[in-house]
């Protein structure tokens, strides 16, 4: 029996949550039943291209030079006609618009769309309005939709047109890889140059407006006024890096904040954390949050998007009101002051991840959806 062809379509293959999610899936894909291929739009987002090709997944860049370059549609139509995938899986709203239209023009179905976050919990001020509209209005061209959280599923039903079936499939991480990690917290703190006796509040994310690292830094100022033996570690890079460093300087906390930039061995750095913190305005799921929890780090996160589905309040972490440095600082201080509470919540966080967020479970769920949709392809084409 010939393998069924799955084509993943993405905006880019840079370092990001969606791209890392697919990269973590690679070792567990059923290559006997399915063949996989990737196409992406933006040529400068290519950091993970080598990883996929080295692991036997062909990659094609469609070389879209700017967001309004509509020539991407005929290029994508041509690729789809040449490859004739049995299923097209599209990620993220921007790609969704171009992918759905191109699939219909190329007569490729079924189309499976994965919605990571509609970013509507806090309104559209921080989300490109035209992208949101084009995503919403072309939703009827999806044959099936996967949402990464119940919160995202509710937003789909509230804001998007069409009645395509929507199934929640939680993201996951590679627990087998984490189980092989050597080292300890003391060594990790020494590696980062953290003063002896300091507790560490860690954060991992791209430095972008939606992540609101400015709120975390303002909360850090409040925390340090009460408990000066705390170091904040911010891992990631992005357009706001210099602004955030300038803010730390203005707040007078620069000696207690470490900006690591991009880190190759993220788990080595995360081992230094005593608490994992996120201050996002919205977050569909939060891969780095789950990674921190898998390492036994209790979480303090804003109560937005899918994060309350990941972090059980008062069990594996604490939730804070968004956009409030005071609320975030209060939650952080609660954990920083209580060693036993941190330990117990960290253990609960590890258990939560093992039960709910294993990448192998996600791969199994997605491949079951492929089988169902491909098996029903004749009905879809009618």
matplotlib code that plots the C-alpha trace (Angstrom):
import matplotlib.pyplot as plt

x = [0.0, 1.4, 2.0, -0.4, 1.2, 0.9, 2.0, 2.5, 2.2, 3.7, 4.5, 8.2, 10.6, 12.2, 12.5, 9.0, 6.4, 4.6, 7.9, 9.4, 6.2, 6.5, 10.2, 9.5, 7.0, 9.5, 10.9, 7.4, 5.8, 4.5, 6.6, 5.4, 1.9, 2.5, 5.1, 5.7, 6.7, 6.9, 6.3, 6.8, 6.4, 9.0, 12.6, 14.3, 12.5, 14.6, 16.5, 14.9, 15.1, 18.2, 16.7, 13.7, 15.7, 18.3, 15.5, 14.1, 11.3, 11.6, 11.3, 10.2, 10.5, 7.9, 9.9, 7.2, 9.0, 6.4, 3.0, 1.1, 2.9, 0.0, 2.2, 2.5, -0.9, 0.1, 3.4, 1.5, -1.1, 1.7, 3.3, 0.1, -0.7, 2.8, 2.8, -0.8, -0.9, -3.6, -4.0, -2.9, -2.3, -2.0, -0.8, -1.4, -3.9, -1.7, -0.8, -4.4, -5.7, -3.2, -3.3, -7.1, -7.5, -4.6, -5.9, -9.3, -7.7, -5.5, -8.5, -6.7, -8.8, -9.1, -7.7, -6.9, -6.2, -4.5, -5.5, -2.9, -4.5, -7.0, -5.6, -9.1, -9.2, -7.8, -9.2, -7.5, -5.2, -2.2, -3.3, -3.2, -6.8, -6.7, -5.1, -7.8, -10.5, -9.0, -8.6, -12.1, -13.8, -12.0, -12.7, -15.5, -12.8, -11.4, -12.6, -11.5, -10.0, -7.7, -7.6, -4.7, -7.0, -10.6, -10.2, -9.1, -12.0, -14.5, -12.9, -13.2, -16.9, -17.4, -15.3, -14.9, -17.4, -18.2, -19.2, -16.2, -15.7, -13.4, -11.4, -9.1, -5.7, -3.3, 0.3, 3.0, 6.7, 9.3, 9.3, 11.7, 14.3, 13.7, 14.1, 17.7, 18.8, 21.8, 22.9, 21.3, 20.0, 23.1, 25.3, 22.8, 22.8, 26.6, 26.6, 24.5, 26.5, 23.7, 24.8, 24.7, 21.5, 19.5, 16.2, 15.5, 12.3, 12.7, 10.9, 11.3, 9.7, 10.4, 10.6, 7.5, 4.7, 2.1, 4.4, 4.4, 7.9, 7.6, 4.9, 7.3, 10.1, 7.8, 6.7, 10.4, 10.9, 8.1, 9.5, 13.0, 11.8, 10.6, 13.1, 16.4, 17.9, 16.1, 17.4, 15.2, 16.3, 14.7, 15.5, 14.8, 15.3, 13.2, 12.3, 11.9, 15.2, 16.9, 13.7, 13.4, 17.0, 16.5, 13.4, 15.4, 17.9, 15.3, 13.7, 17.1, 16.9, 19.6, 21.9, 19.1, 18.0, 19.9, 18.9, 20.4, 19.4, 18.9, 20.0, 20.9, 20.5, 17.3, 16.9, 20.3, 19.2, 15.7, 17.1, 18.3, 14.7, 12.8, 9.7, 8.6, 6.8, 4.8, 3.1, 1.5, -1.6, -2.7, -1.3, -2.9, -1.1, 2.6, 5.1, 7.9, 5.5, 5.0, 8.7, 9.3, 6.7, 8.1, 11.4, 9.5, 9.1, 5.9, 4.4, 3.1, 1.3, -1.4, -4.9, -5.3, -5.9, -5.1, -2.7, -5.4, -5.9, -2.2, -1.6, -4.1, -4.6, -3.2, -2.0, 0.7, 1.1, -0.7, -2.6, -2.4, -4.6, -3.1, -1.5, -1.0, 2.6, 1.2, -0.9, 2.0, 4.4, 2.0, 1.8, 5.6, 6.2, 3.7, 5.9, 9.2, 8.4, 7.4, 9.9, 7.5, 4.8, 7.2, 8.4, 4.9, 3.6, 6.7, 6.0, 2.4, 3.5, 5.7, 2.8, 0.4, 2.7, 3.2, -0.5, -1.7, 1.1, 3.3, 4.2, 3.6, 0.0, -0.3, 1.2, -1.1, -4.2, -3.2, -2.5, -5.9, -7.4, -5.5, -6.8, -10.4, -10.2, -8.4, -10.8, -13.7, -12.1, -14.8, -17.5, -15.6, -15.1, -18.8]
y = [0.0, 3.4, 6.0, 8.9, 12.3, 15.0, 18.5, 20.9, 24.6, 27.3, 31.0, 30.3, 27.8, 30.1, 29.6, 29.7, 27.7, 26.2, 25.3, 23.8, 21.8, 20.2, 19.6, 17.8, 15.6, 14.3, 11.3, 10.0, 10.3, 7.1, 7.1, 3.7, 5.0, 8.7, 10.7, 14.2, 17.4, 21.1, 24.3, 27.7, 31.3, 33.6, 32.9, 34.7, 32.4, 29.4, 28.4, 24.9, 24.0, 21.9, 19.9, 18.8, 18.0, 16.0, 14.0, 13.1, 15.7, 17.7, 21.4, 24.0, 27.7, 29.7, 33.0, 35.4, 38.8, 40.9, 40.3, 41.6, 39.6, 37.8, 36.0, 33.4, 32.0, 30.8, 29.5, 27.5, 26.3, 25.0, 23.2, 21.6, 20.4, 18.9, 17.2, 16.2, 15.7, 13.5, 16.1, 19.7, 20.8, 24.6, 26.5, 30.1, 32.7, 34.4, 31.2, 30.0, 32.7, 31.9, 28.1, 27.7, 29.7, 27.9, 24.5, 25.2, 26.5, 23.4, 21.2, 19.7, 18.4, 17.7, 20.9, 20.6, 23.9, 24.2, 27.3, 28.2, 31.5, 33.9, 36.6, 38.0, 37.6, 41.1, 42.6, 43.2, 46.0, 43.7, 41.6, 42.6, 43.3, 42.4, 39.0, 38.4, 39.2, 37.2, 34.2, 34.4, 34.9, 32.0, 29.6, 27.9, 26.6, 24.4, 20.8, 20.3, 22.5, 21.6, 24.0, 23.9, 24.7, 24.9, 28.7, 28.8, 26.5, 28.9, 31.8, 30.0, 29.5, 33.1, 34.9, 32.7, 31.9, 28.4, 25.2, 23.0, 20.4, 21.7, 19.3, 20.3, 18.6, 19.9, 20.6, 18.5, 18.3, 15.5, 14.0, 11.3, 13.9, 15.7, 12.5, 12.2, 15.6, 15.6, 18.3, 20.1, 23.5, 24.5, 23.9, 25.7, 28.8, 28.8, 28.6, 31.8, 33.6, 33.9, 34.9, 32.1, 32.1, 33.8, 32.4, 32.5, 33.6, 32.5, 33.4, 31.9, 33.5, 35.6, 39.3, 40.5, 42.9, 40.2, 38.5, 41.7, 41.2, 44.9, 43.7, 41.1, 43.6, 46.0, 43.1, 42.4, 45.9, 45.2, 41.8, 43.1, 45.9, 43.1, 40.3, 41.6, 38.1, 37.2, 37.0, 37.3, 35.4, 36.3, 33.9, 34.8, 37.4, 39.7, 43.2, 44.5, 43.3, 46.7, 48.4, 45.8, 46.2, 50.0, 49.5, 47.3, 50.1, 52.8, 50.6, 50.1, 46.4, 45.7, 43.9, 41.4, 40.7, 38.5, 38.7, 35.5, 36.1, 32.9, 29.8, 26.5, 24.3, 25.7, 23.0, 23.7, 27.3, 26.3, 24.0, 27.2, 28.4, 28.2, 29.6, 29.8, 33.1, 34.3, 37.8, 37.5, 39.5, 36.3, 32.8, 30.0, 27.4, 28.0, 25.3, 26.9, 26.9, 23.2, 22.6, 24.5, 22.5, 19.2, 20.2, 20.6, 24.4, 25.8, 28.4, 31.9, 33.0, 35.4, 34.0, 34.3, 32.0, 28.4, 28.9, 28.2, 24.9, 24.1, 25.4, 24.2, 27.1, 26.4, 23.0, 23.3, 27.0, 30.4, 32.6, 36.4, 39.1, 40.2, 43.6, 44.0, 44.1, 44.2, 41.0, 39.2, 40.3, 39.2, 35.7, 35.5, 36.5, 33.9, 31.2, 32.8, 33.0, 29.3, 26.6, 23.8, 25.3, 25.7, 22.1, 20.7, 22.7, 21.8, 18.1, 18.6, 20.5, 17.5, 15.1, 17.4, 17.4, 13.7, 13.1, 15.7, 17.1, 14.3, 15.0, 11.4, 11.7, 14.7, 12.9, 10.0, 12.3, 14.2, 11.0, 9.6, 12.8, 12.3, 8.8, 9.9, 12.8, 10.9, 8.0, 10.4, 12.2, 11.1, 12.6, 15.8, 16.2, 16.0]
z = [0.0, -1.0, 1.7, 2.0, 1.2, 3.9, 3.1, 6.0, 5.0, 7.2, 7.1, 8.0, 9.5, 12.0, 15.8, 17.1, 18.9, 15.9, 14.1, 17.2, 17.7, 14.3, 14.8, 18.0, 16.2, 13.6, 15.6, 16.2, 12.8, 11.2, 8.1, 7.0, 6.5, 5.7, 3.8, 4.9, 3.1, 4.1, 2.2, 3.7, 2.5, 3.9, 2.8, 5.8, 8.3, 7.6, 10.8, 11.0, 7.3, 7.8, 10.7, 8.6, 5.5, 7.5, 8.9, 5.5, 5.2, 1.9, 2.3, -0.3, 0.1, -1.9, -1.6, -0.7, -0.6, 1.2, 2.9, -0.1, -2.7, -4.2, -6.7, -3.9, -4.9, -8.4, -7.0, -4.3, -6.8, -9.0, -6.1, -5.0, -8.5, -8.8, -5.4, -5.3, -1.5, 0.0, 2.7, 3.1, 6.7, 7.2, 10.3, 11.4, 10.0, 7.5, 5.8, 6.1, 3.8, 1.0, 1.6, 1.4, -1.8, -3.4, -2.4, -4.0, -7.2, -7.3, -6.4, -3.4, -0.5, 2.3, 3.9, 7.6, 9.4, 12.8, 14.8, 17.4, 18.6, 17.2, 19.5, 20.1, 23.9, 24.3, 21.2, 17.9, 18.8, 18.6, 15.7, 12.1, 11.3, 7.6, 8.5, 11.0, 8.5, 5.7, 8.1, 9.4, 6.0, 4.3, 7.2, 5.1, 2.9, 5.7, 5.7, 9.4, 12.1, 15.0, 17.9, 20.4, 23.4, 24.4, 24.6, 20.9, 19.9, 21.6, 19.7, 16.4, 16.9, 18.0, 15.4, 12.3, 9.5, 8.4, 10.2, 9.7, 12.5, 15.2, 17.4, 20.3, 20.2, 22.8, 21.8, 23.4, 24.1, 23.8, 27.2, 26.2, 25.3, 28.6, 30.6, 29.2, 30.5, 32.8, 35.2, 38.1, 39.2, 41.0, 38.0, 35.7, 38.0, 38.1, 34.3, 34.1, 36.7, 39.2, 42.7, 45.2, 47.3, 44.6, 43.5, 39.8, 38.0, 34.3, 31.1, 27.6, 24.6, 21.5, 22.6, 20.9, 21.9, 22.6, 25.1, 27.3, 28.9, 30.0, 32.5, 33.8, 34.2, 36.1, 38.3, 38.9, 40.2, 42.8, 43.7, 44.2, 46.5, 48.8, 48.1, 46.6, 46.3, 43.1, 39.6, 36.5, 33.4, 30.1, 27.3, 23.7, 21.0, 19.0, 18.0, 21.6, 22.9, 23.2, 24.5, 27.2, 28.2, 28.3, 30.5, 32.9, 33.2, 33.8, 36.5, 38.1, 38.0, 35.4, 37.9, 38.7, 35.1, 32.6, 28.9, 27.4, 23.8, 21.8, 23.6, 21.8, 24.8, 26.3, 28.9, 30.4, 31.1, 32.2, 34.9, 36.7, 37.2, 40.5, 38.8, 35.2, 34.4, 31.5, 31.2, 27.8, 26.6, 24.8, 24.4, 22.5, 24.4, 25.4, 24.4, 26.6, 29.5, 29.2, 28.9, 32.1, 33.9, 32.6, 34.3, 37.6, 37.6, 39.1, 36.8, 37.4, 34.2, 33.1, 32.9, 29.2, 26.2, 26.8, 29.7, 32.4, 30.7, 31.1, 34.6, 37.2, 39.6, 43.1, 42.0, 39.4, 39.5, 40.0, 37.6, 37.5, 36.1, 32.7, 32.2, 35.9, 37.2, 40.7, 40.3, 38.7, 41.4, 44.1, 42.6, 42.2, 45.8, 47.0, 45.5, 46.3, 50.0, 50.3, 49.5, 50.2, 48.0, 45.1, 45.5, 45.6, 42.7, 40.7, 41.2, 40.3, 37.1, 36.1, 36.6, 34.7, 31.6, 31.6, 31.7, 29.2, 27.0, 25.5, 21.8, 21.0, 22.0, 19.8, 16.8, 17.3, 17.5, 14.3, 12.3, 13.4, 12.0, 8.7, 8.4, 9.0, 6.5, 3.8, 4.3, 3.8, 0.9, -1.6, 0.6, 1.0, -2.8, -3.5]

ax = plt.figure().add_subplot(projection="3d")
ax.plot(x, y, z, "-o")
ax.set_aspect("equal")
plt.show()
